[in-house]
Amino acid sequence: MPLSKADLKPEDLSTTVLNPSNLENFIVKAKSNGWVALEPNGKNIPPSKIGSYDIIFDAGDLHYHDSFVGLSDFCGQECVTLSGEPIWSMAYHGYLLKPDEFAGEDAIRVLKPALGKMYSEGRFLGGISSRIGEAEYRDINDGDYKRFSGTEQIWNKGKLVYELRYFGGLVRK
């Protein structure tokens, strides 16, 4: 079950890295407050680099920052810090394969509900297939939040029209 901001008590935050479920739940909660915007607590901030779109979410000493460039074809990175120290990160690159048949707006209409469904199940990594209209969203990955890689795809009328590759995991000094 996804963690709410109220569930993150100060005494839990100091052990987030030691308690994997707290960190994983925070990542899910942050993502659902990010680009997908299932919940209203994420916020857009000024670009951190030229042309970027940036979204943050905070709960106590935990901070999530998603920064990406591009729209239909895009690249980005998500980072979670605890008391100002990076502890987790994910990089991604998404692109349209048939933009004349399936535009960026079409991809958004599939991605937001498919990702929202996954986040509402309390997870952010693959093993999901969702049908939205004539399109099918698929996410396949290897690993867990500590070290992972994967691909999300949108198939429309039997054709692969969108793909995103991602990888990430725990980080340390």
N, C-alpha and C positions, 0 to 999 in steps of 0.2 A: 504494500500500500504506500502511495507517495507520501512523503514527509511534508507537513505544513510548516509555515514559518513559526507557528506557535509550538510545534513539536521540537524545534531546535532551541533547547535551553542552554544558557551559557556554560553550565557544567558539562554538557555533552560536547560542546565545540572543542574543548581542549583535547578530547580524545578522538576526534573525528577520524584522523588517520589510523588510529588503533582500532576503531570500530568501523569496519567496512560498510555495514549497512547504513550508517549515518551519512557517509560520503556518497555512496551510490544513490541514496534517497535524495540528498541535496542536489545532485546532478540532474536527476529526473525533475525535481521541483523547479530548478533553475531553467531547464529547457522548456518546461510547460509555461513558464513566465517570460520566455524569450520570443523568438521569431514566430513560433506557433501561436503564442498569446492565448492559451486556454485560460490563464489566470492573469489578473491585472497588475501584478506587483513588479514586473520587469520594467525597465525604463530605457528609452533611447537617450543616448548621450552624444555630444559633439564627436565628429570623426576623430579617431586616434591617429589616422594617417590619411593622406590625400585620397579622397574618393571613397572612403570606407563608411560602412554602416555599423554602428556599435550599439549593443544592448547589454545592460548589466542587471544583476539581481543580487541582493544581499540578504543574509540572515546571520545576525551576530557577527562573528569574526570570519565567516565564510563569504567569499565574494566570487561571483561568476561574471565573466566578460566574454561575449561573443563579438568578434569583429570580422567583417567580410567585405570583399570588393566584388563588383559585378552584380548582375541581377539574373538574367537568363542563364548565363554561364558565369560561374562565380567560384571564388576560393576564400576560405576563411579558417579561423582558429578560435577555439573556445579554451578558456583557462579558468581553473578554480584555484583561489588562494585561501590560505588559512593564516590569519593574522599577518597578512602582507607577503607570505611566502608561497610561491607556486607549489601545488601538490598534485595537480592533475591537468592534462591538456588533451585536446583532440584537434586534428587538422582535417580539412575536407575540401574537395573540388567537385562541383556539380556542373553538368552541361546538358544541353539539348542535343539530341542526335538527329532529329528531324524537325527543325524549327518551322518549316513551312507547313507541316502537318499538325504539330503539337507545340504551341507557343508557351512562353514563360507563364502567362496567366493560367493556361491549362494545367501546367505542372503545379502551380500554387494551389489550384482547386483540388488536386489529388493529395499533395504533400501535407497540407495543414490537417485535414481530418485523419489521414493515415498515421501521422506522427502523434497527433493528439490521442488517438486510440491506444497507441503503444505506451505513451506517457501515463495515461489513465490506468493502465495495467501495472504501473509502478516500475517500468523498465525503459531503457533507451537503446538497447542493442537488439539487433535483428531477430530472425526467426519468425517473421510475420509476413503475411500476405493479406492485403485488403483490396476489395473491389469497390471502386468509387465510380459510378456511372459505367461507361464502357472501358474504363481504364483499370489496370491492376497494379497496385504498389507491392513491391517485394523488397525485403531487406534481409540480407544474409551476412553473417559475420562469424569470425573465429575469435575466441577469447572471452574475457570478461572485462569489467571496468578497469582492472589493473593493467591490462595489455590487450589490445584488440585491433582488428582491422576488418573492414567490411565494404559492402557495396549495396546501395539502394538503387532500385530501378523502377521505372514506370513503363508498363507495356500498354499500348493502345491498339485495339483491333489487331492483336497478334504481332505487333511490331514494337521493338524496343525503341522508345522515343526519348528517354531521359535516363541519365545515370549519375550517381554520386559515389565517389570513393572516399573512405574515411579511415583514419587510424589514430591511435592515441593510447593513453594510459597514465599511470602514476609517474610523477617526475620528482626529482630530488637533487640536492646540491651534490 
